[in-house]
Amino acid sequence: MLRWPGLLLLAALILAVWHENFMVDARPQSVTQSRAAAVEDGVHGFMVDVAHGVTADGPIAWSRFFENSPAFFMAVNGKMAFPSGAAAIAGIPNVAKIYKHIDLQWGDDLRVDVLTPALAGLATTYHETLTDAADHRIDADGFFTGIAEYRENRWQFRNAHWSQPVPSAPQ
């Protein structure tokens, strides 16, 4: 017959085995150094493709780079612009009616934070020149942050946030 110390030890062993086999590990997936370097290279290439695509094809090109899922969202200067991938895909043609051309340039300060083999945080400065339907040019500088996810055999933005500096208060 088991006594209290034996019962406690048995219960602890059962709990340990159950936890090891049935609990979901909430820790991030470990990423080898070589895999992290490959993810960084992939995200850098993706960002080059984004700037080239948007500059060559205008605002409509964004639909190739935004993840079309409920997880996607985009904010601009602290306000939600697109709450989902479907909203972005539906809204991009309206943006294309307003701006007929965008010259997008990322800064040379791109930071990539590899989170998993298929997920990376990124941040960089940007400069864009937008040309509206009336041929007015608007220059904008700011900071971009986002999460890039590798899915469907390519990198896509899972979320994006554009921000521009707040004007200084008059002194």
Wavefront OBJ file of the C-alpha trace (Angstrom):
o trace
v 0.000 0.000 0.000
v 1.346 3.451 -0.943
v 1.750 5.992 1.776
v 1.541 9.806 1.389
v 5.141 10.333 0.182
v 4.702 7.567 -2.395
v 1.338 8.949 -3.545
v 2.797 12.432 -3.889
v 5.737 11.126 -5.921
v 3.413 9.111 -8.172
v 1.116 12.123 -8.678
v 4.111 14.331 -9.506
v 5.386 11.823 -12.084
v 1.950 11.492 -13.714
v 1.603 15.278 -13.878
v 5.084 15.700 -15.357
v 4.470 13.080 -18.063
v 1.025 14.534 -18.866
v 2.405 18.079 -19.061
v 5.303 17.040 -21.302
v 3.078 15.119 -23.718
v -0.155 17.070 -23.813
v 0.523 20.714 -23.071
v 1.171 23.112 -25.930
v 4.552 24.763 -25.639
v 3.981 28.532 -25.648
v 7.667 29.289 -26.142
v 8.691 30.586 -29.566
v 10.082 28.006 -31.941
v 13.833 27.897 -31.764
v 15.499 29.183 -34.885
v 18.976 28.079 -35.835
v 21.493 30.744 -36.713
v 21.540 29.696 -40.362
v 17.723 29.638 -40.547
v 17.560 33.097 -38.935
v 19.996 34.395 -41.554
v 17.831 32.873 -44.310
v 14.698 34.502 -42.851
v 16.478 37.884 -42.665
v 17.602 37.529 -46.285
v 14.070 36.566 -47.320
v 12.527 39.558 -45.554
v 15.133 41.929 -47.026
v 14.323 40.582 -50.494
v 10.616 40.896 -49.793
v 11.018 44.560 -48.842
v 12.944 45.218 -52.064
v 10.135 43.512 -54.007
v 7.503 45.617 -52.215
v 9.225 48.927 -53.016
v 9.816 47.869 -56.617
v 6.273 46.532 -57.106
v 4.519 49.550 -55.608
v 6.737 51.967 -57.525
v 6.270 50.099 -60.819
v 2.577 49.212 -60.552
v 1.123 51.860 -58.229
v -1.120 51.350 -55.207
v -2.878 48.333 -56.718
v 0.363 46.380 -56.164
v -0.263 46.389 -52.401
v -2.817 43.610 -52.885
v 0.081 41.263 -53.744
v 1.880 42.001 -50.494
v -0.883 42.092 -47.870
v -1.989 38.818 -46.334
v -5.604 38.223 -47.313
v -6.748 36.878 -43.951
v -8.703 38.071 -40.925
v -5.366 38.321 -39.067
v -4.153 41.158 -41.315
v -4.567 44.780 -40.276
v -2.998 48.088 -41.229
v -2.847 51.287 -39.218
v -1.729 54.736 -40.337
v -0.677 57.346 -37.783
v -2.394 55.488 -34.989
v -5.707 54.941 -36.800
v -6.976 51.702 -38.268
v -6.922 51.888 -42.056
v -7.779 48.256 -42.834
v -9.017 45.925 -40.076
v -8.569 42.751 -42.148
v -7.110 41.395 -45.340
v -10.528 41.457 -46.998
v -10.948 45.131 -46.079
v -7.516 45.898 -47.527
v -8.223 44.052 -50.774
v -11.574 45.855 -51.080
v -10.066 49.257 -50.191
v -6.954 49.212 -52.371
v -8.854 50.097 -55.594
v -10.153 53.237 -53.827
v -6.597 54.191 -52.879
v -5.588 53.627 -56.517
v -8.267 56.108 -57.615
v -6.769 58.768 -55.330
v -3.078 58.114 -56.050
v -2.075 57.142 -59.542
v 1.602 56.677 -58.685
v 3.724 56.000 -55.609
v 7.495 56.107 -55.534
v 8.335 54.098 -52.389
v 11.824 53.977 -50.943
v 12.717 52.150 -47.749
v 15.519 53.546 -45.619
v 18.829 51.731 -45.320
v 18.061 51.090 -41.642
v 15.815 48.032 -42.050
v 15.673 45.971 -38.861
v 14.442 42.384 -38.978
v 13.568 40.519 -35.795
v 13.267 36.811 -36.599
v 10.473 35.425 -34.406
v 10.008 31.967 -35.940
v 11.087 30.328 -39.207
v 7.991 31.866 -40.840
v 7.431 35.099 -38.892
v 9.521 38.245 -38.550
v 9.027 41.707 -37.132
v 10.456 44.536 -39.206
v 10.981 48.249 -38.927
v 12.436 50.892 -41.215
v 12.216 54.507 -42.245
v 10.598 55.295 -45.561
v 10.236 58.071 -48.106
v 7.450 58.110 -50.632
v 6.350 60.508 -53.302
v 2.672 60.145 -54.082
v 1.150 61.559 -57.248
v -2.594 62.086 -57.022
v -5.171 62.000 -59.803
v -4.697 65.752 -60.422
v -0.899 65.290 -60.783
v -0.115 66.910 -57.417
v 2.987 65.480 -55.760
v 3.074 64.791 -52.055
v 6.332 63.851 -50.334
v 6.110 61.885 -47.113
v 8.749 60.600 -44.736
v 8.072 58.383 -41.787
v 8.555 55.077 -40.058
v 7.101 51.703 -40.981
v 6.707 48.663 -38.756
v 5.099 45.347 -39.505
v 5.056 41.615 -39.208
v 5.990 39.593 -42.265
v 4.771 36.010 -42.516
v 5.966 33.314 -44.890
v 2.893 31.546 -46.209
v 1.730 30.268 -49.566
v 5.424 30.038 -50.591
v 6.095 33.762 -50.203
v 6.504 36.558 -47.684
v 3.467 38.755 -47.004
v 2.609 41.487 -44.527
v 0.523 40.094 -41.678
v 0.193 43.627 -40.327
v 1.568 47.044 -41.102
v 1.776 50.426 -39.441
v 2.833 53.644 -41.143
v 3.610 56.705 -39.062
v 4.799 60.193 -39.810
v 6.485 62.538 -37.365
v 4.208 64.737 -35.313
v 4.827 68.410 -36.163
v 6.702 70.275 -33.473
v 4.633 72.640 -31.372
v 5.399 76.339 -32.012
v 7.642 77.793 -29.359
l 1 2 3 4 5 6 7 8 9 10 11 12 13 14 15 16 17 18 19 20 21 22 23 24 25 26 27 28 29 30 31 32 33 34 35 36 37 38 39 40 41 42 43 44 45 46 47 48 49 50 51 52 53 54 55 56 57 58 59 60 61 62 63 64 65 66 67 68 69 70 71 72 73 74 75 76 77 78 79 80 81 82 83 84 85 86 87 88 89 90 91 92 93 94 95 96 97 98 99 100 101 102 103 104 105 106 107 108 109 110 111 112 113 114 115 116 117 118 119 120 121 122 123 124 125 126 127 128 129 130 131 132 133 134 135 136 137 138 139 140 141 142 143 144 145 146 147 148 149 150 151 152 153 154 155 156 157 158 159 160 161 162 163 164 165 166 167 168 169 170 171
